[in-house]
């Protein structure tokens, strides 16, 4: 009986050891398979990133006015040497939104290697000169010095002249009125913005348009500028003077001689 038990025990032990060896061999095969797959992936990835296939094929920038396309790409650390697959959109957006002039960014990456960036710049009211330096006035009332690299961009904005620092902040607030912000397209149609006073209102604004028309407005009425293009459709003569009425939200034509 003891001999039978020993034989049965030996048989079970042999089967157990055989099963363990089988498991070990299976694990080794799986490990080798994983190593081969990982090696193949690393090889393919290395070949991919060493080749021009991995680089950006096209870079598109829209919505920029103050910055050139080259400026935007530089701020985003993008070039045609950039590896497309390892450049996440969130990183590019974060880099660009850090800039004082950029309010929002939309980035699209297509599978053919194209990165398209649409910039929404903060509203620039205009530029002014102070202490022989050029500055732009942003919609939040802040002022930023224009460097020599961006000096050419001031042609896109009106000259702001004759305002104190406090008045410039009030002007910015008028252009960026909540839900009635004057569009940058309209601002680009303005040539010059200066203070103006009348007997009934000492704190008005004179806005000279590039087309030769002149607008006189209170700070509360500045938002009506957004309908300027529509007003021009019904205009039958040039070099007209307007007064903007905040109550009716309309332009009222006036004789230019009536103003100082």
ABEGO torsion letter per residue (X at the ends): XAAAAAAAAAAAAAAAAAAAAAAAAAAAAAAAAAAAAAAAAAAAAAAAAABAAABBABBBBBGBAABBAAAAAAAAGBBAABBAAABBAAAAAAAAAABAABABBBBBBBAAGBBBBBBBBBBBAEBBBBGGBBBBBBAAGBBBBBBAAAAAAAAABBBBBGBBAAAAAAAAAAAABBGABBBAAAAAABABBBBBBBAABABBBBBBBAAGBBBBBBAAAAAAAAAAAAAAAABABBGBBBBBBAAAGBBBBBBAAABX
